[in-house]
Structures are given as structure tokens and as C-alpha cells.
Amino acid sequence: MSTKPEADPYATAFGTETDVPMTGVLPLIKTQKASDVLAAELRTRIVNGIYSIGDLLPAERALSETCQVSRTTVREALRILEVQELIHIRTGRSGGAVVRHPSTQLVADSLDMLIRSRKIALAELLDARKAIEPSSARLAALHRTDEDVAALNDAQQHLMNTIDGTHLEFNRANLDWHSAVTRASHNRILISMMHALSPAIYRSTEMESVLTQDVRRSVAKIHNKITDSIVGQRADEAERRMTAHVAAAAAELEEFLVEETQSEDGSTE
């Protein structure tokens, strides 16, 4: 008696070699390195507060035995966390991996690399400033302390002192004032974002022909008004003045770049 051959379940789902031709390229199936997995687990525990700032992580041998991985894998995971500035390695008898506050410089470096590598358009940078700085000014007016007032006044005075200095000195003083406003907001996210954007903002305004004497005096004047609004805790006024200031600065820079482009095009004809 003949029996019917058993159906191939794979043929039903995918077809057989003769039924369906192979088209395209199958994606590579990647598995995470054990060190990446361990680093991610430790990072999650740090972020969630299981390990607090100043705590020692478990010793290398303990991590190796608990997680059933080699000590080389543990060292690689700790190096990842050290690069991310979540730990620092303390040497000596009481040494080990100590949990630390991550630095805003890491965020700044990452964003600066993104801006440079992706060639982020100037318009996007200016839009980011328009979104961040008016809110920072408003929060600064609401939350500024006596120390913030002193820092703002010092930054404003330094700006005034650089009006007749080099364009690089004025540009640096200008950026320092904007950073002082953001710090006075006491919003750590805004502070980190402003710190990260600062290098790109500095580069966008470092051209000497942009910072003419008239422009410098105008900038100093509006900065003084915004400072006065923040010190007087007039939040709506501070936000409105900063909005107008950043928009005007963006318009002037864009106009300058258009004129520069037209001038270059004319010289090549």
C-alpha cells in the first residue's frame, strides 16, 4: 500500500528551492557582545539609582562570577561606562569602579560631532536657538538667585569691556552671557542643550565682518535690557525681549551670508 509523503512545513512557509528563487540579500543576524550587554545592564542600574553617585560597583571578580563572563569581558564593559563618564576607575587598596555624575561635555561633544558630520544647516541651528533661549530667559527671571544675578552682571560688564576688543573676544563674551542666562534658568536639560550648542553658535558668528561696532553696541544694549528683565523677575518681558533678540540676530546673520554669497558669485563672473 502506498503512503503519501509527509508535507514539508518549510516548503509551505517559504517554498522549496525550485519553487521560489532567492531574491535580494538576507540581513545579517547580529548578536550583541557580552561586554555591551553587561555595560547596558550596569548603565540601567546606575540611571535607575540602584547604584548611586559615589558607590563602588561590584568587584571585577564578583561581576565575572555572577554574570558568568570572563574578566576580560567585565573590563571591556567597565571601559564603555568610563568612556560614557558614568564611572571612574579609582586605583589603590580601596579602588574600583566608582559611579559618577556624567559631564555635560560628553553631550556637547556628541552634538558637535553630529552637527559637523551631518553638516547641519545654519537655519536649523538658528531655529534651535529660537526654541531654547527665550524659554531660558523666562525661567531665569522666575528662578534666578543672587548668585545668578551677580554672574549675569559680570557677564554683561565683560561684554561691555570687549566692545572695542577683537571680534573673537567679543564673540566669546557674547556667548558667555547667553550661557549665564541659561544657567540662571536652573533647568538642567536646557543648560545641557545650550552647552552642547555653544561651539556651533560660536563658529557661526566668529566672522569679523559680522560683528561690526554698530552690531556690538546693539547687542550690548539689548543684553542689558534682558538682564534687567531677568533681575527684576519680569518673566514675560524677559522672554519677549530674548525672542526679539535671537530673531534679529538670526536675520542679520542670514542677510550677511546672502550678501557674501552674492558677492562671491559676482566676483567669479
The 8 nearest C-alpha neighbors of each residue, nearest first, counted from 0:
[[1, 2, 3, 4, 5, 6, 7, 8],
 [2, 0, 3, 4, 5, 6, 7, 8],
 [3, 1, 4, 0, 5, 6, 7, 8],
 [2, 4, 5, 1, 6, 0, 7, 8],
 [5, 3, 2, 6, 7, 1, 8, 0],
 [4, 6, 3, 7, 2, 8, 10, 9],
 [7, 5, 8, 4, 10, 11, 3, 9],
 [6, 8, 10, 9, 5, 11, 15, 4],
 [9, 7, 11, 10, 6, 12, 13, 5],
 [10, 8, 12, 11, 7, 13, 14, 15],
 [9, 11, 14, 15, 7, 13, 8, 12],
 [12, 10, 8, 9, 14, 13, 7, 15],
 [11, 13, 9, 10, 14, 8, 15, 7],
 [12, 14, 10, 9, 11, 15, 19, 8],
 [15, 13, 10, 18, 19, 11, 12, 16],
 [16, 14, 18, 10, 17, 19, 13, 9],
 [15, 17, 18, 19, 14, 20, 21, 10],
 [16, 18, 15, 19, 20, 14, 21, 10],
 [19, 17, 15, 14, 16, 20, 10, 13],
 [18, 20, 14, 17, 16, 15, 21, 13],
 [19, 21, 22, 18, 16, 17, 15, 14],
 [22, 20, 19, 23, 16, 24, 25, 17],
 [23, 21, 20, 24, 25, 19, 16, 26],
 [24, 22, 25, 21, 26, 20, 19, 27],
 [23, 25, 26, 22, 21, 27, 20, 28],
 [24, 26, 27, 23, 22, 28, 21, 29],
 [27, 25, 28, 24, 29, 23, 22, 30],
 [26, 28, 29, 25, 24, 30, 23, 31],
 [29, 27, 26, 30, 25, 31, 24, 32],
 [30, 28, 27, 31, 26, 32, 25, 33],
 [29, 31, 32, 28, 33, 27, 36, 35],
 [32, 30, 33, 35, 36, 29, 34, 37],
 [31, 33, 35, 34, 36, 30, 37, 72],
 [32, 34, 36, 35, 37, 31, 72, 68],
 [33, 35, 76, 72, 37, 32, 36, 75],
 [36, 34, 38, 32, 33, 37, 39, 76],
 [35, 37, 33, 39, 34, 38, 40, 32],
 [36, 38, 34, 40, 39, 35, 76, 33],
 [39, 37, 76, 35, 41, 40, 36, 42],
 [38, 40, 42, 36, 37, 41, 35, 43],
 [41, 39, 37, 43, 42, 38, 36, 44],
 [40, 42, 44, 38, 43, 39, 37, 45],
 [43, 41, 39, 45, 40, 44, 38, 46],
 [44, 42, 46, 40, 41, 45, 47, 39],
 [43, 45, 49, 41, 47, 42, 46, 50],
 [46, 44, 50, 42, 48, 43, 47, 49],
 [45, 47, 43, 48, 44, 42, 49, 50],
 [48, 46, 44, 45, 49, 43, 50, 42],
 [47, 49, 50, 45, 51, 46, 44, 52],
 [50, 48, 44, 47, 45, 51, 46, 43],
 [49, 51, 45, 48, 54, 44, 52, 98],
 [52, 50, 48, 54, 53, 49, 45, 98],
 [51, 53, 98, 99, 54, 100, 50, 97],
 [52, 54, 98, 97, 99, 51, 55, 50],
 [55, 53, 51, 98, 97, 52, 50, 56],
 [56, 54, 97, 96, 95, 98, 57, 53],
 [55, 57, 96, 97, 58, 54, 95, 98],
 [58, 56, 61, 62, 55, 59, 96, 95],
 [59, 57, 61, 60, 62, 56, 95, 96],
 [58, 60, 62, 61, 63, 73, 70, 57],
 [59, 61, 63, 62, 58, 64, 70, 57],
 [62, 60, 58, 64, 63, 59, 65, 57],
 [63, 61, 65, 59, 60, 64, 66, 57],
 [62, 64, 60, 68, 61, 70, 66, 67],
 [63, 65, 67, 61, 62, 66, 60, 68],
 [66, 64, 62, 67, 63, 61, 68, 60],
 [65, 67, 63, 68, 64, 62, 37, 61],
 [68, 66, 64, 63, 65, 69, 62, 70],
 [69, 67, 63, 66, 72, 70, 64, 73],
 [68, 70, 72, 71, 63, 73, 67, 64],
 [69, 71, 73, 72, 63, 74, 59, 68],
 [70, 72, 74, 69, 73, 75, 68, 34],
 [71, 73, 34, 75, 69, 70, 74, 76],
 [74, 72, 70, 76, 71, 75, 77, 63],
 [75, 73, 77, 71, 76, 72, 78, 70],
 [74, 76, 78, 72, 73, 77, 34, 71],
 [77, 75, 34, 38, 73, 79, 78, 74],
 [76, 78, 74, 80, 79, 75, 81, 73],
 [77, 79, 81, 75, 76, 80, 74, 82],
 [80, 78, 76, 82, 77, 81, 83, 75],
 [81, 79, 83, 77, 85, 78, 82, 86],
 [80, 82, 84, 78, 86, 83, 79, 87],
 [83, 81, 79, 84, 80, 78, 85, 86],
 [82, 84, 80, 81, 85, 79, 101, 105],
 [85, 83, 81, 101, 82, 86, 80, 102],
 [84, 86, 101, 99, 80, 83, 81, 98],
 [87, 85, 98, 81, 99, 97, 84, 80],
 [86, 88, 97, 81, 96, 89, 98, 99],
 [87, 89, 96, 95, 97, 90, 86, 94],
 [90, 88, 94, 95, 96, 87, 91, 97],
 [91, 89, 94, 88, 95, 92, 93, 96],
 [90, 92, 94, 93, 89, 95, 88, 96],
 [91, 93, 94, 90, 95, 89, 58, 88],
 [94, 92, 91, 95, 90, 89, 55, 96],
 [95, 93, 90, 89, 91, 92, 96, 88],
 [94, 96, 89, 88, 97, 55, 90, 58],
 [95, 97, 88, 56, 55, 87, 86, 89],
 [96, 98, 55, 86, 87, 54, 53, 95],
 [99, 97, 86, 52, 53, 54, 85, 55],
 [100, 98, 52, 86, 85, 53, 101, 97],
 [99, 101, 85, 102, 52, 98, 84, 86],
 [100, 102, 84, 85, 99, 103, 83, 105],
 [101, 103, 104, 105, 100, 84, 106, 85],
 [102, 104, 106, 105, 191, 107, 101, 194],
 [105, 103, 107, 102, 106, 108, 195, 194],
 [104, 106, 108, 103, 107, 102, 109, 83],
 [107, 105, 109, 103, 104, 108, 195, 110],
 [195, 108, 106, 104, 110, 105, 109, 111],
 [107, 109, 111, 105, 106, 110, 104, 112],
 [110, 108, 112, 106, 111, 107, 105, 113],
 [111, 109, 113, 107, 112, 108, 195, 106],
 [110, 112, 108, 114, 113, 109, 107, 115],
 [111, 113, 109, 115, 110, 114, 116, 108],
 [114, 112, 110, 116, 111, 115, 117, 109],
 [115, 113, 119, 111, 112, 117, 118, 116],
 [116, 114, 118, 112, 113, 117, 111, 119],
 [115, 117, 113, 118, 114, 112, 119, 111],
 [116, 118, 119, 114, 115, 113, 112, 120],
 [119, 117, 115, 116, 114, 120, 113, 121],
 [118, 120, 114, 117, 121, 123, 115, 124],
 [121, 119, 122, 123, 118, 124, 114, 117],
 [120, 122, 124, 123, 125, 119, 203, 126],
 [121, 123, 125, 120, 124, 126, 119, 253],
 [124, 122, 126, 121, 120, 125, 127, 119],
 [123, 125, 127, 121, 126, 122, 128, 120],
 [124, 126, 128, 122, 127, 123, 249, 121],
 [127, 125, 129, 123, 128, 124, 122, 130],
 [128, 126, 124, 130, 125, 129, 131, 123],
 [127, 129, 125, 131, 130, 126, 132, 124],
 [130, 128, 126, 127, 131, 132, 245, 125],
 [129, 131, 127, 128, 132, 126, 133, 134],
 [132, 130, 128, 134, 129, 133, 127, 135],
 [131, 133, 135, 134, 128, 129, 136, 130],
 [134, 132, 238, 241, 136, 242, 135, 131],
 [135, 133, 137, 132, 136, 131, 138, 238],
 [134, 136, 132, 181, 138, 133, 137, 184],
 [137, 135, 139, 133, 134, 238, 138, 237],
 [136, 138, 234, 238, 134, 140, 139, 135],
 [139, 137, 184, 141, 135, 140, 136, 142],
 [138, 140, 184, 183, 136, 143, 142, 141],
 [141, 139, 229, 232, 234, 137, 138, 142],
 [140, 142, 138, 139, 232, 234, 143, 137],
 [141, 143, 139, 140, 138, 184, 144, 183],
 [144, 142, 139, 183, 147, 140, 141, 184],
 [143, 145, 147, 146, 148, 142, 183, 149],
 [144, 146, 148, 147, 149, 143, 150, 230],
 [147, 145, 149, 144, 148, 150, 143, 151],
 [148, 146, 150, 144, 145, 149, 183, 143],
 [147, 149, 145, 151, 146, 150, 152, 230],
 [148, 150, 146, 152, 147, 151, 153, 145],
 [149, 151, 147, 153, 148, 152, 154, 146],
 [152, 150, 154, 148, 153, 149, 179, 155],
 [151, 153, 155, 149, 154, 150, 156, 148],
 [154, 152, 150, 156, 151, 155, 149, 157],
 [155, 153, 151, 176, 157, 152, 156, 150],
 [154, 156, 152, 158, 157, 153, 151, 159],
 [157, 155, 159, 153, 158, 154, 152, 160],
 [156, 158, 160, 154, 159, 155, 153, 172],
 [157, 159, 155, 172, 161, 156, 160, 173],
 [160, 158, 156, 157, 161, 162, 155, 219],
 [159, 161, 157, 158, 162, 156, 163, 164],
 [162, 160, 164, 169, 158, 163, 159, 168],
 [163, 161, 159, 164, 160, 215, 169, 158],
 [162, 164, 161, 165, 160, 212, 169, 159],
 [165, 163, 161, 162, 168, 166, 169, 160],
 [164, 166, 168, 167, 169, 163, 161, 162],
 [165, 167, 169, 168, 207, 170, 210, 164],
 [166, 168, 170, 165, 169, 171, 205, 207],
 [169, 167, 171, 165, 166, 170, 172, 161],
 [168, 170, 172, 161, 166, 171, 167, 173],
 [169, 171, 167, 173, 168, 172, 166, 174],
 [170, 172, 174, 168, 173, 169, 167, 175],
 [173, 171, 175, 169, 158, 174, 170, 168],
 [174, 172, 170, 176, 171, 175, 169, 158],
 [173, 175, 177, 171, 176, 172, 178, 170],
 [174, 176, 172, 178, 173, 177, 171, 179],
 [177, 175, 179, 154, 173, 178, 174, 172],
 [178, 176, 174, 180, 179, 175, 181, 173],
 [177, 179, 175, 181, 176, 180, 174, 182],
 [180, 178, 176, 182, 177, 181, 151, 175],
 [181, 179, 183, 177, 178, 182, 136, 139],
 [180, 182, 178, 135, 184, 183, 179, 190],
 [183, 181, 179, 184, 180, 185, 190, 178],
 [182, 184, 139, 143, 180, 181, 185, 147],
 [139, 183, 185, 138, 181, 182, 186, 135],
 [186, 184, 183, 182, 187, 142, 139, 181],
 [187, 185, 184, 189, 188, 190, 182, 181],
 [186, 188, 190, 189, 191, 185, 182, 184],
 [187, 189, 191, 190, 186, 192, 193, 185],
 [190, 188, 192, 191, 186, 187, 193, 181],
 [189, 191, 187, 193, 188, 192, 181, 182],
 [192, 190, 194, 188, 189, 193, 103, 187],
 [191, 193, 195, 189, 194, 190, 188, 196],
 [194, 192, 196, 190, 195, 191, 197, 189],
 [195, 193, 191, 197, 192, 196, 190, 107],
 [107, 194, 196, 192, 193, 197, 106, 110],
 [195, 197, 193, 199, 194, 198, 192, 200],
 [196, 198, 200, 194, 199, 195, 193, 201],
 [199, 197, 201, 200, 196, 202, 111, 195],
 [198, 200, 202, 201, 197, 196, 203, 111],
 [201, 199, 197, 203, 198, 202, 196, 204],
 [200, 202, 198, 199, 203, 204, 205, 197],
 [203, 201, 199, 205, 204, 200, 198, 206],
 [202, 204, 200, 201, 205, 199, 206, 121],
 [205, 203, 202, 201, 206, 200, 209, 170],
 [204, 206, 202, 203, 201, 207, 167, 170],
 [207, 205, 208, 209, 204, 210, 203, 166],
 [206, 208, 209, 166, 210, 205, 211, 167],
 [207, 209, 206, 210, 211, 166, 255, 205],
 [210, 208, 207, 206, 211, 204, 255, 252],
 [211, 209, 207, 208, 214, 215, 166, 212],
 [210, 212, 214, 213, 209, 208, 215, 207],
 [211, 213, 215, 214, 216, 210, 162, 163],
 [214, 212, 216, 211, 215, 217, 210, 218],
 [213, 215, 217, 211, 212, 216, 210, 218],
 [216, 214, 212, 218, 217, 213, 162, 210],
 [215, 217, 219, 213, 218, 214, 220, 212],
 [216, 218, 214, 220, 215, 219, 213, 221],
 [219, 217, 215, 221, 220, 216, 222, 214],
 [218, 220, 222, 216, 217, 221, 223, 215],
 [219, 221, 217, 223, 218, 222, 216, 224],
 [222, 220, 224, 223, 218, 219, 225, 217],
 [223, 221, 219, 225, 224, 220, 226, 218],
 [222, 224, 226, 220, 221, 225, 219, 227],
 [225, 223, 221, 227, 222, 226, 228, 220],
 [226, 224, 228, 222, 227, 237, 223, 240],
 [225, 227, 223, 229, 224, 228, 222, 230],
 [226, 228, 224, 230, 225, 229, 231, 223],
 [229, 227, 225, 237, 231, 233, 226, 230],
 [228, 230, 140, 232, 226, 231, 227, 237],
 [229, 231, 227, 232, 228, 226, 148, 140],
 [232, 230, 228, 229, 233, 227, 140, 226],
 [233, 231, 140, 229, 230, 234, 141, 228],
 [234, 232, 228, 236, 231, 235, 140, 237],
 [233, 235, 137, 140, 237, 236, 232, 141],
 [236, 234, 238, 237, 233, 239, 137, 240],
 [235, 237, 239, 234, 238, 233, 240, 228],
 [238, 236, 228, 234, 240, 225, 239, 235],
 [237, 239, 133, 137, 241, 235, 136, 236],
 [240, 238, 236, 242, 237, 241, 235, 243],
 [239, 241, 243, 237, 242, 238, 236, 244],
 [240, 242, 244, 133, 238, 243, 239, 245],
 [243, 241, 239, 133, 240, 245, 244, 238],
 [242, 244, 240, 246, 241, 245, 247, 239],
 [245, 243, 241, 247, 242, 246, 240, 248],
 [244, 246, 248, 242, 247, 243, 241, 249],
 [247, 245, 249, 243, 244, 248, 242, 250],
 [248, 246, 250, 244, 249, 245, 243, 251],
 [247, 249, 245, 251, 250, 246, 244, 252],
 [250, 248, 246, 252, 247, 251, 245, 253],
 [249, 251, 247, 253, 248, 252, 254, 246],
 [252, 250, 254, 248, 249, 253, 255, 247],
 [253, 251, 255, 249, 254, 250, 248, 256],
 [252, 254, 256, 250, 255, 251, 249, 257],
 [255, 253, 251, 257, 252, 256, 250, 258],
 [254, 256, 252, 258, 253, 257, 251, 259],
 [255, 257, 259, 253, 258, 254, 260, 252],
 [258, 256, 260, 254, 259, 255, 261, 253],
 [259, 257, 261, 255, 256, 260, 262, 254],
 [258, 260, 256, 262, 257, 261, 255, 263],
 [261, 259, 257, 263, 262, 258, 256, 264],
 [260, 262, 264, 258, 263, 259, 265, 257],
 [261, 263, 259, 265, 260, 264, 258, 266],
 [264, 262, 260, 266, 265, 261, 259, 267],
 [263, 265, 261, 267, 262, 266, 260, 268],
 [266, 264, 262, 263, 268, 267, 261, 260],
 [265, 267, 263, 264, 268, 262, 261, 260],
 [268, 266, 264, 265, 263, 262, 261, 260],
 [267, 265, 266, 264, 263, 262, 261, 260]]
